[in-house]
């Protein structure tokens, strides 16, 4: 979508959005706080202009029946995007179930790769989000955890490249107001 010179781009994975920001294909991105720190540590001039709760219930762990809860995942192969929210959701869910990341087998997969690996039997569980979670459900996967069960919602940071903030301060302000109106 484009409006007043602004183009909104949706990525299929957090990894892709982070890489697009690194490559200067994006001037504004919605990222997790750890990703913002990673960018700053790499020397990218970024500013957080807003915090947004955009993910309560959006992240889900889907497992192959008869696996029915997170505690039953010990030793299982779990497909997860190893950066960003997926890894955080997995670690949190495992901790709540009394397991550690070392108790499962991590298979680093982007969200669009998970259904194929699940169908082929190479993973038993996926940490996913829509529209990819629906593909896993269609293959028989059932939810064992989602972010509604987390004590705190996942907070995303709206980050802006310093150069964009300097050149387009008014538009960035409009974006922040629009986000607050839509999620406040």
PyMOL commands that set and color helices and strands:
alter all, ss='L'
color gray80, all
select helices_A, chain A and resi 14-22+33-41+70-73+85-96+101-103+111-119+132-138+147-149+162-167+169-183
alter helices_A, ss='H'
color red, helices_A
select strands_A, chain A and resi 2-3+6-7+28-32+46-53+60-63+77-80+105-108+125-128+142-146+155-161
alter strands_A, ss='S'
color yellow, strands_A
deselect
rebuild
show_as cartoon
